[in-house]
Amino acid sequence: MMIATFGLYGQNEAINAIGEVTFVTSNNVYVKFDDTKDIQIGDTLRPADSDLPCLIVNNKSTTSCVCIPINNCSLEKGDKMTIIYSVPLVKVEVIETNEIDEDTLSFTEEVEPSAYTEDIRGRISASSYNTFFSDREDRQRYMARFSLNANHIKNSKFSFYTYMNYRYSVVPEESTLTSDPSYFRVYNLALRYDVTPHLNFTLGRKINPRAWSLGAIDGLQGEYSFGKNYIGGVVGFRPDIYQYDFNSNLFEYAGYFGRISNSDLVNSDVTIGYVEQKNGNAIDRRYLFFQYTATMFRKLNLFSSLETDIYSSLNGEQTNNPRLTNLYLSAGYRFSRKVDVNVSYDSRKRVIFYETFQTEIERMLDDDIARQGIRARINVRPIKYLSTGFSYNKRFQSDLDNKADNYYMYASLSKVPGIGGRFMVSYNINNSNYVENKIWSFRY
């Protein structure tokens, strides 16, 4: 006797809790609830005003869920989210037999969907820049860019990232320029594997978002999260400082520790790390770094980064005296959907690689001056589709070199009546030690 087989799929959807988005990163969205005891890993969330699932719960605490965005949803802090419970699937297995008894039917239940949801986004662009002169040779430059972020390919634990840039400059035959007219750079080219939702490894060239100041890293990176804390490490090589290709002489390693804190008023992410970079077998640079990101009161965004070198080697004498080489502070405040402001300050000294720059070290230390800058910007959206803004940027240092003042203003219409498209007009004034210019720009 043959038993006919079929599959039954039932959905038990019940909304019993409303949460609020409190923090958004490049990979995760944090949603706060009064209580998460009934929420399971794998449950999906949707905006309160939509039926489209936008998040899948990847981890949780007693009052907060760490979620992975799906379906290309774009969420902001303060958005309300509702629960869509996991879909239980019941299936009847195929059985072929000559007898019927109660044991011939077996049922299995699949409760949780995959914790990894495929999300693939890419961009390719091409452009040309052409400048024409009456008293010297014209300049023509062509550029192409390609980027791809493929998260959890086919809902697996594997992800792939790449970003590359190609530039070609047309050089007249009579030109005296000796540099290579073509320029190719790979900034990201890496494969990531999530061993678990808390442990991942990345192999290839990748910029680590926990330590932006490290730049691109050729090698192996790993990170493990536990509760609100995380710990990570890097073993690999710096790209060549001149050609930006792979250089096996520039070995480096780093370790860092961080903590993510979420509350009703403050969401923050702080990282502290140690880096040692070499040239051959000799130490080129050794430093500590600090990075801090925070959102306060859902309106104030803060970012800060600093580097302190703790190694020097001059005339055969090695010391560990601290030297602040980089400090960056930024604050942005959103008064409303129509008005936001941003201010920033940076102080940067030239980084010294003691083995790479052996013949220049003394001169660089004698002129150890921090180039500083301040920037202020305001954006205003007075009516729908219209954005306007103004910014001021000042660069200065104690010896008065590299002094510059820059004023910039713009107006942008994102939907031109009648014909569609975007139109933008801007005006820029720049005054420095060596040039003064005023530029109008129109773009459609």
C-alpha positions as CSV (number, residue, x, y, z in Angstrom):
1,M,0.0,0.0,0.0
2,M,1.2,3.5,-0.9
3,I,0.6,6.4,1.5
4,A,0.1,9.7,-0.3
5,T,2.3,12.5,1.1
6,F,1.8,16.2,1.5
7,G,3.1,19.2,3.4
8,L,1.3,21.4,5.8
9,Y,2.6,24.9,6.5
10,G,0.9,27.0,9.1
11,Q,1.7,30.5,10.3
12,N,0.9,31.7,13.8
13,E,1.5,35.5,13.7
14,A,0.7,37.5,16.9
15,I,1.8,41.0,17.7
16,N,2.1,41.5,21.4
17,A,5.0,44.0,21.8
18,I,6.2,47.2,20.3
19,G,9.9,48.2,20.4
20,E,11.9,51.2,19.4
21,V,15.1,51.4,17.3
22,T,17.8,52.9,19.6
23,F,21.0,52.4,17.6
24,V,21.9,51.7,14.0
25,T,25.3,50.5,12.8
26,S,26.5,49.3,9.4
27,N,25.7,45.7,10.2
28,N,23.2,45.7,13.1
29,V,20.1,47.4,14.4
30,Y,19.3,47.6,18.1
31,V,15.7,47.6,19.2
32,K,14.6,48.2,22.8
33,F,11.5,46.5,24.4
34,D,9.9,46.6,27.8
35,D,10.6,42.9,28.0
36,T,12.1,40.4,25.6
37,K,11.2,37.1,27.4
38,D,8.7,36.0,24.7
39,I,11.0,37.0,21.8
40,Q,13.1,34.2,20.3
41,I,16.3,34.3,18.3
42,G,15.1,34.2,14.7
43,D,11.9,36.2,15.2
44,T,11.3,38.9,12.7
45,L,10.3,42.5,13.3
46,R,8.5,44.9,11.0
47,P,7.8,48.7,11.2
48,A,4.6,49.5,13.0
49,D,3.1,51.0,9.9
50,S,4.2,48.2,7.4
51,D,3.6,44.5,6.8
52,L,7.1,44.0,5.4
53,P,9.6,42.2,7.7
54,C,12.6,44.4,8.1
55,L,14.7,42.8,10.9
56,I,15.6,39.3,12.2
57,V,16.6,38.9,15.8
58,N,20.2,37.8,16.1
59,N,20.8,38.2,19.8
60,K,19.0,39.6,22.8
61,S,19.2,40.8,26.4
62,T,16.4,41.3,28.9
63,T,15.2,44.5,27.3
64,S,17.0,44.8,23.9
65,C,17.4,42.9,20.7
66,V,20.4,42.9,18.3
67,C,18.9,42.5,14.8
68,I,20.1,42.0,11.2
69,P,18.4,44.1,8.6
70,I,16.7,42.3,5.7
71,N,14.6,43.2,2.6
72,N,16.8,46.3,2.0
73,C,14.9,48.2,4.7
74,S,16.2,51.6,5.9
75,L,15.6,52.3,9.5
76,E,16.4,55.3,11.8
77,K,16.7,55.8,15.5
78,G,13.2,56.2,17.0
79,D,11.3,54.1,14.5
80,K,8.7,51.8,16.1
81,M,8.9,48.1,15.5
82,T,6.4,45.2,16.1
83,I,6.9,41.5,16.5
84,I,6.3,38.9,13.8
85,Y,6.8,35.6,15.5
86,S,8.8,32.7,14.0
87,V,6.8,30.7,11.5
88,P,6.4,27.0,12.7
89,L,6.5,24.6,9.8
90,V,4.9,21.2,10.0
91,K,5.6,18.6,7.4
92,V,4.5,15.0,6.8
93,E,7.3,12.7,5.8
94,V,7.0,10.5,2.7
95,I,6.7,6.9,3.6
96,E,6.1,3.9,1.3
97,T,4.8,0.7,3.0
98,N,2.3,-2.2,2.7
99,E,0.8,-1.6,6.1
100,I,-0.7,1.2,8.0
101,D,-0.1,1.8,11.6
102,E,0.3,4.7,13.9
103,D,4.1,4.7,13.7
104,T,4.2,5.3,10.0
105,L,3.5,9.0,10.3
106,S,6.2,11.1,11.8
107,F,6.0,14.9,12.2
108,T,8.9,17.3,12.6
109,E,8.7,21.0,13.5
110,E,11.0,23.7,12.3
111,V,10.7,26.7,14.6
112,E,13.5,29.1,13.9
113,P,14.4,30.5,10.4
114,S,18.1,31.0,9.6
115,A,19.9,33.6,11.6
116,Y,21.7,34.6,8.5
117,T,19.8,36.5,5.8
118,E,21.3,37.3,2.4
119,D,21.7,41.0,1.6
120,I,23.7,41.9,-1.5
121,R,24.3,45.5,-2.6
122,G,26.7,46.8,-5.2
123,R,27.5,49.9,-7.1
124,I,29.5,50.7,-10.3
125,S,30.2,54.2,-11.6
126,A,32.2,55.8,-14.3
127,S,33.2,59.5,-14.7
128,S,35.4,61.8,-16.7
129,Y,37.0,65.1,-15.6
130,N,38.1,67.5,-18.4
131,T,39.7,70.9,-17.9
132,F,40.6,73.2,-20.8
133,F,43.3,75.9,-20.6
134,S,44.3,78.6,-23.0
135,D,47.9,79.0,-21.8
136,R,48.9,75.3,-21.1
137,E,48.0,71.7,-21.9
138,D,44.5,70.5,-21.2
139,R,43.8,67.9,-18.5
140,Q,41.6,64.8,-19.0
141,R,41.0,62.1,-16.4
142,Y,38.8,59.1,-16.4
143,M,37.7,57.1,-13.3
144,A,35.8,53.9,-12.6
145,R,34.7,52.6,-9.2
146,F,33.2,49.2,-8.2
147,S,31.9,48.2,-4.8
148,L,30.0,45.1,-3.6
149,N,28.8,44.0,-0.2
150,A,27.4,40.5,-0.2
151,N,26.3,39.6,3.3
152,H,25.5,35.9,4.0
153,I,25.5,34.6,0.5
154,K,22.5,32.3,0.0
155,N,21.7,32.7,3.7
156,S,25.0,31.1,4.6
157,K,27.7,32.1,7.0
158,F,29.9,33.5,4.2
159,S,30.0,37.1,3.2
160,F,32.2,38.9,0.6
161,Y,33.2,42.5,0.3
162,T,35.1,44.5,-2.3
163,Y,35.8,48.1,-3.2
164,M,38.2,49.1,-6.0
165,N,39.1,52.3,-8.0
166,Y,40.7,52.8,-11.4
167,R,41.9,56.1,-12.8
168,Y,43.5,57.0,-16.1
169,S,45.0,60.4,-17.0
170,V,45.5,61.4,-20.7
171,V,49.1,62.7,-21.0
172,P,50.0,64.7,-24.1
173,E,53.0,63.5,-26.0
174,E,54.9,66.7,-25.4
175,S,54.3,66.5,-21.6
176,T,57.3,66.3,-19.2
177,L,55.4,64.3,-16.6
178,T,57.1,61.0,-15.8
179,S,54.5,59.4,-13.4
180,D,52.4,56.5,-14.5
181,P,49.1,57.8,-16.0
182,S,47.1,54.8,-14.8
183,Y,46.2,54.2,-11.2
184,F,44.5,51.2,-9.7
185,R,43.7,50.7,-6.0
186,V,42.0,47.9,-4.1
187,Y,40.7,49.1,-0.7
188,N,38.5,46.1,0.2
189,L,38.7,42.5,-1.0
190,A,37.8,40.1,1.7
191,L,35.8,37.0,2.7
192,R,34.1,36.8,6.1
193,Y,32.9,33.7,7.9
194,D,30.6,33.8,10.9
195,V,31.4,30.7,13.0
196,T,28.5,31.7,15.3
197,P,26.5,34.9,15.6
198,H,29.1,36.0,18.2
199,L,32.3,34.9,16.5
200,N,33.6,35.8,13.0
201,F,36.8,35.8,11.0
202,T,37.7,37.9,7.9
203,L,40.4,37.0,5.4
204,G,41.8,39.4,2.8
205,R,42.1,43.2,2.6
206,K,39.6,44.9,4.8
207,I,39.1,48.1,6.8
208,N,38.0,47.3,10.4
209,P,35.1,49.5,11.5
210,R,36.3,49.1,15.1
211,A,39.5,50.9,14.2
212,W,39.1,53.2,11.2
213,S,42.5,54.7,11.8
214,L,44.3,51.4,11.0
215,G,43.2,51.7,7.4
216,A,43.2,48.7,5.1
217,I,44.7,45.4,6.5
218,D,46.0,42.5,4.4
219,G,45.5,39.4,6.5
220,L,43.3,37.7,9.1
221,Q,40.9,39.5,11.4
222,G,38.7,38.0,14.1
223,E,36.2,39.3,16.6
224,Y,34.2,37.7,19.5
225,S,31.3,39.4,21.3
226,F,30.0,38.4,24.8
227,G,27.2,40.4,26.3
228,K,27.8,44.0,25.7
229,N,31.6,43.5,25.2
230,Y,33.7,42.4,22.3
231,I,37.4,41.5,21.8
232,G,39.2,41.3,18.5
233,G,42.6,40.8,16.9
234,V,44.4,41.4,13.6
235,V,47.4,39.6,12.1
236,G,48.6,40.7,8.6
237,F,50.4,43.3,6.6
238,R,50.1,47.0,5.8
239,P,49.6,47.9,2.1
240,D,52.7,49.4,0.5
241,I,52.8,53.1,1.4
242,Y,53.7,54.1,-2.1
243,Q,51.9,51.7,-4.5
244,Y,49.2,50.4,-2.1
245,D,49.8,46.9,-3.2
246,F,50.7,43.9,-1.0
247,N,54.0,44.2,0.8
248,S,55.2,41.2,2.8
249,N,57.8,43.3,4.6
250,L,55.2,45.4,6.4
251,F,54.0,42.9,9.0
252,E,51.6,44.2,11.7
253,Y,49.4,42.9,14.5
254,A,46.9,44.5,16.7
255,G,44.4,43.7,19.5
256,Y,41.5,45.6,20.8
257,F,38.7,45.5,23.4
258,G,35.4,47.3,23.3
259,R,32.0,47.7,24.8
260,I,28.5,48.6,23.4
261,S,26.1,50.3,25.9
262,N,22.5,51.0,25.2
263,S,20.0,52.9,27.4
264,D,16.9,55.1,26.9
265,L,19.1,58.2,26.6
266,V,22.6,57.0,25.4
267,N,23.8,54.4,22.9
268,S,27.6,54.2,22.7
269,D,30.4,52.1,21.3
270,V,34.0,52.5,22.6
271,T,37.1,50.7,21.5
272,I,40.7,50.7,22.9
273,G,43.5,48.9,21.1
274,Y,47.2,48.3,20.7
275,V,49.1,48.2,17.3
276,E,52.6,47.2,16.4
277,Q,53.8,47.6,12.8
278,K,57.1,46.4,11.4
279,N,59.4,46.8,8.4
280,G,61.2,43.5,8.0
281,N,62.2,42.4,11.5
282,A,62.5,45.9,13.0
283,I,59.7,47.9,14.6
284,D,58.4,50.7,12.4
285,R,55.6,52.0,14.6
286,R,54.0,51.1,17.9
287,Y,50.9,53.0,19.2
288,L,47.6,52.9,21.1
289,F,44.3,54.0,19.6
290,F,40.9,55.0,21.0
291,Q,37.6,55.3,19.2
292,Y,34.3,56.4,20.5
293,T,30.8,56.6,18.9
294,A,27.7,57.7,20.7
295,T,24.1,58.8,20.2
296,M,22.5,60.8,23.0
297,F,18.9,61.8,23.4
298,R,18.3,60.5,19.9
299,K,19.5,63.9,18.6
300,L,23.2,64.3,19.4
301,N,25.8,62.2,17.6
302,L,29.4,62.1,18.8
303,F,32.5,60.6,17.3
304,S,36.1,60.8,18.5
305,S,39.4,59.1,17.6
306,L,42.9,59.5,18.8
307,E,46.3,57.8,18.3
308,T,49.3,58.0,20.7
309,D,52.6,56.7,19.5
310,I,54.6,54.9,22.3
311,Y,57.8,54.0,20.5
312,S,60.7,56.0,19.0
313,S,64.1,55.0,17.7
314,L,66.6,57.8,17.1
315,N,70.3,57.5,16.6
316,G,70.2,53.9,17.9
317,E,68.3,54.9,21.1
318,Q,64.9,53.5,21.6
319,T,62.4,55.2,23.9
320,N,58.7,54.7,24.8
321,N,57.8,58.4,25.4
322,P,54.1,59.0,24.3
323,R,53.5,61.3,21.4
324,L,49.9,62.3,20.4
325,T,49.8,62.0,16.6
326,N,46.1,62.2,15.8
327,L,43.1,63.7,17.5
328,Y,39.6,64.0,15.9
329,L,36.4,65.2,17.6
330,S,33.0,65.5,15.9
331,A,29.5,66.4,17.1
332,G,26.3,66.6,15.2
333,Y,22.9,67.7,16.5
334,R,19.6,67.3,14.8
335,F,17.1,70.0,15.9
336,S,14.4,68.5,13.7
337,R,13.9,66.8,10.4
338,K,14.5,70.1,8.7
339,V,17.6,71.4,10.5
340,D,20.9,69.8,11.7
341,V,24.3,71.1,12.5
342,N,27.8,69.6,12.7
343,V,31.1,70.8,14.2
344,S,34.5,69.0,14.2
345,Y,38.1,69.6,15.2
346,D,41.2,67.7,14.2
347,S,44.9,67.9,15.1
348,R,47.3,65.7,13.1
349,K,51.0,65.3,13.2
350,R,52.9,63.4,10.5
351,V,53.1,59.8,11.4
352,I,56.7,58.6,11.6
353,F,57.7,55.0,10.5
354,Y,61.2,54.8,12.0
355,E,62.5,52.1,9.5
356,T,60.7,53.4,6.4
357,F,61.7,57.1,6.9
358,Q,65.3,56.5,8.3
359,T,66.9,59.4,6.4
360,E,64.1,61.9,7.2
361,I,63.4,61.2,10.9
362,E,65.4,64.1,12.5
363,R,64.0,66.7,10.1
364,M,60.4,65.4,10.7
365,L,60.9,65.5,14.5
366,D,62.4,69.0,14.4
367,D,59.3,70.2,12.5
368,D,56.9,68.2,14.7
369,I,54.0,70.6,14.2
370,A,50.4,69.6,14.3
371,R,48.3,70.6,11.4
372,Q,44.9,71.6,12.9
373,G,41.5,72.2,11.4
374,I,38.0,73.2,12.5
375,R,34.8,72.7,10.5
376,A,31.2,73.8,11.0
377,R,28.2,72.9,8.9
378,I,24.5,73.5,8.9
379,N,21.9,71.9,6.7
380,V,18.3,73.1,6.3
381,R,15.4,71.5,4.5
382,P,12.8,74.3,4.4
383,I,10.3,72.5,2.1
384,K,9.9,69.1,0.6
385,Y,12.6,68.1,-2.0
386,L,14.7,71.2,-1.2
387,S,17.9,71.1,0.8
388,T,20.3,74.0,1.5
389,G,23.4,74.2,3.5
390,F,26.5,76.3,4.5
391,S,29.9,75.2,5.8
392,Y,33.1,76.9,7.0
393,N,36.4,75.1,7.2
394,K,39.6,76.6,8.6
395,R,43.1,74.9,8.5
396,F,46.0,76.3,10.5
397,Q,49.3,75.5,12.3
398,S,51.7,77.3,14.6
399,D,54.3,78.2,11.8
400,L,51.5,79.7,9.7
401,D,52.1,77.3,6.8
402,N,49.2,75.4,5.3
403,K,46.8,78.1,6.3
404,A,43.4,78.1,4.5
405,D,39.9,79.3,4.9
406,N,37.1,77.7,2.9
407,Y,33.4,78.8,2.6
408,Y,30.8,76.6,0.9
409,M,27.1,76.9,0.3
410,Y,24.7,74.9,-1.8
411,A,21.0,74.4,-2.7
412,S,19.7,71.0,-4.0
413,L,16.3,70.1,-5.5
414,S,15.8,66.4,-5.4
415,K,12.8,66.3,-7.7
416,V,12.7,68.9,-10.5
417,P,9.1,69.8,-11.3
418,G,8.0,68.6,-14.8
419,I,11.2,66.8,-15.8
420,G,12.3,64.9,-12.7
421,G,15.9,64.3,-11.7
422,R,18.0,66.2,-9.2
423,F,19.5,69.7,-9.7
424,M,22.2,71.3,-7.5
425,V,24.0,74.6,-7.4
426,S,26.9,75.5,-5.1
427,Y,29.4,78.3,-4.5
428,N,32.8,77.9,-3.0
429,I,35.4,80.4,-1.8
430,N,38.9,79.2,-0.8
431,N,41.8,81.4,0.5
432,S,45.2,79.9,1.3
433,N,48.8,80.9,1.5
434,Y,49.2,80.3,-2.2
435,V,45.9,80.6,-4.0
436,E,42.5,82.3,-3.9
437,N,39.6,80.9,-5.9
438,K,35.9,81.3,-6.3
439,I,33.9,78.5,-8.0
440,W,30.3,78.3,-9.1
441,S,29.1,74.7,-9.8
442,F,25.8,73.6,-11.4
443,R,24.9,69.9,-11.6
444,Y,21.9,68.0,-13.0
